[in-house]
Amino acid sequence: MNKNNIALGGLTPKRFLREYWQKKPLLVRNAIPDFQGLLTRDELIELSCNEDAQSRLVMHRRKKWLLKHGPFAKQDFVGLPKKQWTLLVQDVNHFLPSARDLLLKFNFIPNARLDDLMVSYAPKGGGIGPHFDSYDVFLLQGSGSRRWQISTQQDDRFIADAPLRILENFYPEQEWVLQSGDLLYLPPNCAHNGIAEDDCMTYSIGFRAPSHHELVTQFLVYLQDHLEIEGWYTDPDLQLQSHPSEISPAMLRQTRTILKKIKWGSVDIEKFLGIYLTEPKTHVFFNAPEVPLTQQRFIQQIEKNGLQLNLKSRMLAGNEPIIFLNGTGFKVGHNAYQCLNRLANEQILYARHKLDIETKKILYHWYLSGYIEVLDNTDGP
């Protein structure tokens, strides 16, 4: 467990998980003392202009909601009103090492559940309207202040012509104004509405919650790609049918027998989850090093300085001996598993960590794919 976990208002992580996780909201004042955020308004705007970033601009004008998708140009922000608009940028952890460090403070939640860090900026009155989320979220206030209203209402009707899923009726039951460093945890399906009290930035740590339909669909895709079932449909005893358009009982029986060959076990489920949960999002791409180091030079560098995951990489550990990285499973030996599991947990391997030959070969392969990077001149703490 990371000793630098975020403060939970005096709760231990175990107690938080037992009493609050997916059960009820939690407000924590001063969760990160003196936290002013990781980037400025202008830096967030600059990031929203990056074609690799996913960004949205939400405006509320004349009782109408407007939505624009990035990438933006800086000119798009010239002439915006002084109130009632919001800029949101997803996956900020793909661009800022400090964002990855922030996410590590929440590692009392398994990495398999983590989605991303979204950062929003809004002038006074800005927000995206009252809404439900189907996932857990921690809302950490950066600069400025934001008023949060929440409700346990069952009324989930949305405004019909809005570009976002904004609740038609919202009945706030509790509200708080969050200042810099304050944290609000919300479980799934807790209606909430955030309104900027002044120019403010909010950091949303979101957790992945796929629907049952998505899990089943993706598992069937996995089976399609990994199952090998031999044989062909045959019917040497075919009988004459008085109605040739009918599907015969014999065809139904044989097809049912064939479909019973579809089998899976816990190993298949683990491999599916490892691949599915580390698969990069469709807009994410990795760049190989322009002038790659030779394998010998690479090993010298990581033994001297250490290495880290690329900010966009997603890595999980299955039961020994399998490690998952960016949608691929790797069977490894015991020593390699122990070392790579540490990399999955901490995102960094410092020079003090001794690597065996197998691990070095795997890491070099990942380096050539752009999945990991050599650290610069540091032996770590």
Residue pairs with C-beta under 8 A, 6 or more apart in sequence:
1 13
1 107
1 108
2 104
2 105
2 107
2 108
4 104
4 105
5 13
5 105
5 106
5 107
5 108
6 31
6 32
6 105
6 106
6 138
6 183
7 28
7 30
7 31
7 32
7 183
8 16
8 26
8 28
8 31
9 26
9 27
9 28
9 29
9 31
11 19
11 20
11 26
13 108
16 26
16 108
17 108
20 26
20 185
20 187
21 109
21 136
21 187
22 136
22 187
22 188
23 187
24 187
25 150
25 174
25 184
25 185
25 186
25 187
25 190
26 184
26 185
27 176
27 178
27 182
27 183
27 184
27 185
28 182
28 183
28 184
28 185
29 182
30 181
30 182
31 140
31 181
31 182
31 183
32 105
32 140
32 181
32 183
33 181
34 180
34 181
35 140
35 141
35 142
35 180
35 181
36 142
36 143
36 180
37 119
37 142
37 143
37 180
37 201
37 203
38 92
38 96
38 98
38 99
38 102
38 119
38 142
38 203
39 47
39 92
39 96
39 119
41 121
41 199
41 201
44 87
44 89
44 119
44 121
44 201
45 72
45 74
45 77
45 87
45 121
46 74
47 53
47 55
47 89
47 92
47 95
48 55
48 57
48 70
48 71
48 72
48 87
48 89
49 70
49 71
49 72
49 73
49 74
50 71
50 95
51 71
52 94
52 283
52 284
52 285
53 70
53 71
53 89
53 90
53 91
53 94
53 95
54 70
54 89
54 90
54 91
54 283
55 69
55 70
55 71
55 72
55 87
55 88
55 89
55 90
56 67
56 68
56 69
56 70
56 87
56 88
57 67
57 68
57 69
57 70
57 72
57 76
57 85
57 86
57 87
57 88
58 65
58 66
58 67
58 85
58 86
58 87
58 88
58 126
58 128
58 164
59 65
59 66
59 67
59 68
59 80
59 81
59 84
59 85
59 86
60 66
60 84
60 85
60 125
60 127
60 129
61 81
61 84
65 129
65 159
65 162
65 163
65 164
65 166
66 163
67 163
67 164
68 76
70 89
77 87
82 123
82 124
83 123
83 124
83 125
83 126
84 123
84 125
84 126
84 127
85 122
85 123
85 126
86 120
86 121
86 122
86 126
86 127
86 128
86 196
87 120
87 121
87 122
88 118
88 119
88 120
88 128
89 118
89 119
89 120
90 116
90 118
91 116
91 117
91 118
91 281
91 284
91 312
92 99
92 116
92 117
92 118
92 119
93 99
93 100
93 102
93 103
93 116
93 117
93 311
94 116
94 284
94 311
94 312
95 311
96 311
97 311
99 117
99 311
100 311
100 347
102 117
102 140
102 203
102 205
103 114
103 117
103 205
104 346
104 347
106 114
106 138
106 205
107 345
109 136
109 207
111 315
111 316
111 344
111 345
112 208
112 273
112 277
112 316
113 136
113 207
113 208
113 209
114 205
114 207
114 208
115 135
115 206
115 207
115 208
116 206
117 203
117 204
117 205
117 206
118 203
118 204
118 206
119 142
119 201
119 202
119 203
119 204
120 201
120 202
120 204
121 199
121 200
121 201
122 146
122 196
122 199
122 200
122 202
123 196
123 198
123 199
124 196
124 197
124 198
124 199
125 195
125 196
126 195
126 196
127 193
127 194
127 195
127 196
128 164
128 166
128 194
129 159
129 162
129 164
129 166
129 167
129 193
130 149
130 151
130 166
130 167
130 170
130 191
130 192
130 193
131 164
131 165
131 166
131 167
131 191
131 192
131 193
132 156
132 165
132 167
132 189
132 190
132 191
133 186
133 188
133 189
133 190
133 192
133 206
134 188
134 189
134 209
134 211
135 188
135 206
135 207
135 208
135 209
136 185
136 186
136 187
136 188
136 206
136 207
136 209
137 185
137 186
137 204
137 205
137 206
137 207
138 183
138 184
138 185
138 204
138 205
139 148
139 178
139 183
139 184
139 185
139 186
139 194
139 202
139 203
139 204
140 181
140 182
140 183
140 202
140 203
140 204
140 205
141 178
141 179
141 180
141 181
141 182
141 183
141 200
141 201
141 202
141 203
142 180
142 200
142 201
142 202
142 203
143 180
143 199
143 200
143 201
144 180
144 196
144 197
144 198
144 199
144 200
144 201
145 177
145 178
145 179
145 180
145 196
145 197
145 198
145 200
146 177
146 178
146 194
146 195
146 196
146 197
146 200
146 202
147 175
147 176
147 177
147 178
147 194
147 195
147 196
147 197
148 175
148 176
148 177
148 178
148 184
148 192
148 193
148 194
149 170
149 172
149 174
149 175
149 192
149 193
149 194
149 195
150 172
150 173
150 174
150 175
150 186
150 190
150 191
150 192
150 193
151 170
151 171
151 172
151 173
151 190
151 191
151 192
152 173
152 190
152 191
153 169
153 170
153 171
153 173
153 191
155 167
155 168
155 169
155 171
156 167
157 167
157 168
157 169
158 165
158 166
158 167
158 168
159 166
159 167
159 168
160 168
167 191
170 191
170 193
172 193
176 182
176 184
177 197
178 184
178 202
186 192
188 209
194 202
208 277
210 218
218 272
218 276
219 269
219 272
219 276
222 268
222 271
222 272
222 275
222 276
223 262
223 264
223 268
226 268
226 271
227 262
229 258
229 261
229 262
231 258
233 254
233 255
233 258
235 250
235 251
235 254
237 250
238 250
239 248
239 250
241 248
270 318
270 319
270 322
271 318
271 322
271 329
274 316
274 318
274 322
274 324
274 329
275 324
275 327
275 328
275 329
277 314
277 316
277 324
278 314
278 315
278 316
278 324
278 325
278 326
278 327
278 328
279 314
279 326
279 327
280 286
280 312
280 314
280 326
280 327
284 312
286 310
286 312
286 313
286 326
286 369
286 370
286 371
287 370
288 368
288 369
288 370
289 367
289 368
289 370
292 298
292 367
292 368
293 301
293 367
293 374
295 360
295 361
295 364
298 363
298 364
298 367
298 374
299 360
299 364
301 374
302 349
302 351
302 355
302 360
302 363
302 374
302 375
303 351
303 355
304 351
304 379
305 351
305 374
305 375
305 376
305 377
305 378
305 379
306 348
306 349
306 350
306 351
306 353
306 374
306 375
306 378
306 379
306 380
307 343
307 348
307 349
307 363
307 367
307 372
307 373
307 374
307 375
308 347
308 348
308 349
308 372
308 373
308 375
309 315
309 343
309 347
309 348
309 371
309 372
309 373
310 370
310 371
310 372
310 373
313 325
313 326
313 371
313 372
314 325
314 326
315 323
315 324
315 325
315 326
315 340
315 343
315 344
316 323
316 324
316 344
317 323
317 324
317 337
317 340
317 341
317 344
317 345
318 324
318 329
320 334
320 337
321 331
321 332
321 333
321 334
321 337
322 329
322 330
322 331
322 332
322 337
323 329
323 330
323 332
323 336
323 337
323 340
323 341
323 344
324 330
325 366
325 371
326 371
330 340
330 362
332 340
332 358
332 359
332 362
333 356
333 358
335 356
335 358
335 359
336 356
336 358
336 359
336 362
339 349
339 353
339 355
339 356
339 359
340 359
340 362
342 349
342 353
343 349
348 375
348 380
349 355
350 375
350 378
350 379
350 380
350 381
351 379
351 380
352 379
352 380
355 363
363 372
366 372
367 373
367 374
